[in-house]
Amino acid sequence: MKANTLLNPENHALLLIDHQYLQLLTIRSHDAATVINNSQAVAKSSKIFNVPTLLTTAFAERQDLIKEIADQFPEQTPIDRTTLNAWEDERVVEWVRNTGKKKLVIAGLWTEVCLQMPVLSALADGFEVYFITDASGGASVEAHQMAVQRMIQAGAVPITTWSYVSELQRDWGRMETAEEVTKLFEEHGGGFGQGLRWEWQLLNLKEGTR
């Protein structure tokens, strides 16, 4: 039985907002390489679990989407906006409504602008919203932290990249995704990913002896 309080691959949609090079180069709340690594892991996980995912950009003629994310969705042309708040673009709201999902998971650059605004707006429209703190980033540590606090106070739920991925997998007995998720942890999960790789190898050896 699936707990209603947990995310699963079928009960939410994912929005990756404005992961572009100018925003990336100006974040100061996180190391840029960490944000790239985590946002790429989130993007890959959405493909593994077939989570409906929308990409957005702002003024794409001046700056590209980060290649590590764009490469995961070669079939998708991001919605390019002039609005700071993606929720004020009717194409974004229409896409969300067409998914039929009432839970949204959102990550974006910058935290205090292009993430915070649609999170607050989606909450006001009755959606249950989660935001990925370490696949986002702000212009300063304070700006990121204050935006996180404001979103939490409004009712949004903070999560991190690997809590998100783990919540989707939930059970290593789900073999249809377990191997791909293990590889995802191995590629992007640092020391924990290497430990998980070792455990997976031992499990496969054990299974092979049966």
HELIX and SHEET records of a PDB file:
HELIX    1   1 TYR A   21  THR A   26  1                                   6    
HELIX    2   2 ALA A   32  ILE A   48  1                                  17    
HELIX    3   3 LYS A   67  ALA A   70  1                                   4    
HELIX    4   4 ALA A   86  GLU A   88  5                                   3    
HELIX    5   5 GLU A   90  THR A   99  1                                  10    
HELIX    6   6 THR A  111  LEU A  115  3                                   5    
HELIX    7   7 GLN A  116  ALA A  124  1                                   9    
HELIX    8   8 THR A  133  ALA A  135  5                                   3    
HELIX    9   9 VAL A  141  ALA A  154  1                                  14    
HELIX   10  10 THR A  161  GLN A  169  1                                   9    
HELIX   11  11 MET A  175  HIS A  188  1                                  14    
HELIX   12  12 GLY A  190  GLY A  208  1                                  19    
SHEET    1   A 6 ILE A  79  ARG A  81  0                                        
SHEET    2   A 6 THR A  53  ALA A  58  1                                        
SHEET    3   A 6 HIS A  12  ILE A  17  1                                        
SHEET    4   A 6 LYS A 103  GLY A 108  1                                        
SHEET    5   A 6 GLU A 128  ILE A 132  1                                        
SHEET    6   A 6 VAL A 157  ILE A 159  1                                        
END                                                                             
